Amino acid sequence: MPVGIKIPIVLASSFLTGVAAQVRIPLPFTPVPVTAQVFAVLVFAGLLGRSWASAGQFLYLAFGLAGIGWFTSGVSGVGVTFGYLVGFVAMAWIAGKTASSMREKAMQMLLGIMAMYACAIAWLIWYLKISLWHALLVGVFPFFFLDIGKALLAAWIVQFLSKEDFV
């Protein structure tokens, strides 16, 4: 894909990650809601590749820190989900590695999710002043199987679009 086409898609990936943040389901036992962001980041990572996808997530993060209210619940700045947002850059980098098969794409996406969780856990421990176990209870375990499903679906979509020469 030519650079002239990738730049608007990178900007679109930032915007659509912000839109995906507004698709949220609050859970009563955790301050972290379920959102569509992980899925959006994974699909764009698979379509754009690691450099462009992580650039899009960096822009999403930078614009949100600059005051655009497109983080979860329409807020900007630093909050309880900030570790996940930083993790999106790492997740896009890892999940965007070129892969030839759907299995490889899915594995890279799962590794990307693990990188996102590492950032999120570190942030939750620091921001909420909680233990590692508590951070896992509120920040990983409620989302783990759903995120696996998002990774598998994203890998399938990317593989399908790649085969059909849509990208």
N, C-alpha and C positions, 0 to 999 in steps of 0.2 A: 504494500500500500504506500503510495507516495506521501512524502512529508506534508505537502499542502493539504492532503485529505486528513492526515492523522491529527494535525493541530486542532481543527474544529471538533474532532471526535474526542480528543483529550479534554477539551473544555466541556464537551457534552458529558463525558464521564464524571467530571467534577459536579456538574449540575445535577445529573441523574442520581449520583450518590446522595446529594442533598435532598432530592425528592424521595429517594428510598428511605431516608432517615425519618420522614414524616409518616411512613407506613410503620406504625409502632403498636405493639401489644404490651401493655404494662403487666408485669407479673407481681402478685402481692408479696412474694417472699424474697424479692431482690430489687435493688434500685435501678437495675439495668433492664430495659425493655427488650423485647424481641423486635427487630427491625428487618427491613429488606436490604440493608446496606451490604452485608456480607455477600449476598447473592450478586448484587450489582458490581461490587469490586471484583469478584471472581470472573464474571462474564467479561468485563472489560479487560481484565488481565489476560484472559485467554485470547481475546480478539486483538488487543493492541501489542502484546508483548511486554516484557518486564520494564524496560526503560520508559516507554510512553505511558503504561498503566500506572506505574509508581509516580510519574510526574503528575498525572491527573489526580491521584490521591493526595499528593503534596499540595497541589493547588486547592483542592477541597479543604484541606486542613488550614492552609494559609488564609484563604478567604474567610473561613469561619472564625479564625483567631482575629482577623481584621475587623470583624463586626457583622458579617453576613449571618443572619439568623437561620442557618440551614442545618445545624446539628439537630439531633433528636429533640423533638418538641419545639422546634423553631428557635432554639437558642444559639448563641455564639459564645466563644470564649472557652474557658477551661471548666469542666464539670466532671461528674462521676464517670462518664463514658469516654473521657479524653484518652485513656490508655488504648482503647479499641481504635480510636481515630488515628493515633500514631501508628498502631499496629496495621492499619489498612495500607499504609505505605509499604511496610515490610511484606504484608500478605500479597500485595500486587506484584512486588518484585519477585517473590518466590513462585507464585502461581503463574506468572507471566513467562516463565522459562519455556522455550520452544519444546514441544513434545509431539511425537508422531502418532501416538495412539491415545484413545480415550482413557485407557487405564493409566498411562503416564500422566495425562492431564489431570485426572482425578487425584492421583497421588501427590502431584505438585500442589494442587489446590488444598488438599488436606494438610500438607506441610505448611502452606501459607496460613491456614487457619491456626495451626499450632503457634506460629510466630505472632499472630495477632493476639492469641490468648496470653502468650508470654508478656507482651507489652501491657495488656489489660490487667493481668494479675499484679505485675509490679506497680502499676498505677493505683489499683484498688487498695493494695497494702499500704501504700504511702498516703493516698488521699483520704481514705476512710479510717486509717490507723487500725487495721484489722490483721489477723494472722493469715498465713498462707492457706491454711485449711478453710477459713471463713471466706477468703477471696475465691477459692475454688468452688465453694458452695454457692456463692451468689454470682460469680462471674464466669464460670465455665460449665459446671454440671447441668444447669437448667437449659443450656443452649447446645450442648455437644452433639446430640443425635440429630437435631434440626439442622445444625451447620454441616454435618456429614451429608444429609440429604441435599442441602443447597449446593455443596461441592459436586456431588454426583450429577445433579440436574445441570449445573453450570458447565461441567465437562461435556455432557451430552450435547448441550446447545452449541457450545464452541466447536465440537467435533462435527456436528451437523452443518453448521454454517461454513466451516472450513471446507468440507467435502463439496458443498454446493457452490463454492467460489463466490459467496456473498461478501467475503472479506478480502 
